[in-house]
Amino acid sequence: MTTGLASLWRRVHPDRPEVIEGELLEARTALLDAERTGDTTISEDMVAEWRNRLRRLVDADAEATADLRRLLATVLEPALAETGRREPSITMTAVVSDHGRVYQAGRDQHLSKEE
């Protein structure tokens, strides 16, 4: 996966693939350590950081979007299937009484004003 991402950067930013590949390897090591110790803050921070980096990459090169999707489908998804890991599961519980309201969402939630 890191080599594939580095090749995307090589095309968009030919001067930086080795730097990016090194940063990806460092991120992988930090994520594995965080998983081992149960530190979710590091994981969340890294996901946000790399999401922003990838967003800037595809903003700089429209073809990178298709390449990134292809990389995810051919490398990441099969790797996750081999480990048995899937999307994180979410369990939500709510108790409401009287006229109380609960709004729960596993991801984005959009509320509109009741009339």
N, C-alpha and C positions, 0 to 999 in steps of 0.2 A: 504493500500500500504506500509506504513512504517513497519508494522509487517512482511509483506512478504519479504521486502528487508532485514530486520533484520535477518530473518530466513536464507536467503542466506549467510549473513555474518557469522552467527552462525556456518554453516557447514564449511565454508572456514577458518574463524578465530574465533574459539569457545570462545576466551577470550574477544571479543569486541562487541557482539550484542547490549547490553544495551547502550553503548557509541554511536554506529551508530544510533540506534533508537532515542536517544536524539538529535543527530545532524540532523537527518531527520526532527524531529518535529520543531527544531529551524529554519531549512531551510524553512519549510512550512510556519511558522509564518512570516519570513522575506519576503518570496515571496508574501504572501497575503498582507502584508503592502506595498510592492513595487507596487503591482498591484493597490491597492487603491490610492496610491499617483502618479502613472504613472512613477515610477522610473525604466526605462528599464535596466539601468546599473547593478543594483543588480540582476535582473532576468538573464541577460546574463552571469554574473559572476558565479551565482549559477549553471546554466546549464552546463557551462564549467567545474566547479569543480566536479559536480556529474557525468558528462560524464567520466571524467578521473578516478574517484574512481571506477565506474562500469567497466571501461576498465581494470583496475588493478585487480579487482575481477575476471573477466572472464579469465584474463591471468593466475591467480593463480589456477583456477579450471575450466577445460573445460566444465564440466557438468553444471556450473553456467550459461552458455550461454542459454541453453535450458530452464533452470528454469526461467531465466530472461524474455525470450520471452513468456513463459507461464504466468508469472505474469503480463506482459504488456497486453496480450490478455484477461486475465480473470478479471483483476482488473482495470488497467488504462484506457484501451479503453472503457469499459462500463461506467466508471465514467465520462469520457469526453463526451460520447454520452448523458448521463443524463443532463449534464450542457449545452449541445448544443455547446460546444466549439470544434473547429476543428483545423486543421493546420492553422497557421496564413496566412492570405491572403496578397498578395503582388501586389501592383499597381506600374507599372513603366511607365514613360513617357520620351520620348527623342525627341529632335528636332535636325535635322541634315541638314546642308546646304552645297552646293558645293560638295566637295569630302570627306566630313567628315565621320567618322565611329562611330558607337555606339555599345558597347558590353554590354548587360544586361543579368543577370542571377538571378534566384530566389534562386539558391544554387550554386553548383560547376560549374565552367566554365573552359573549357580547350581550349586554342587557339594554333593553330600551325602556323608556319611561312608560309606566302604565297610565292609561287615561281613565 
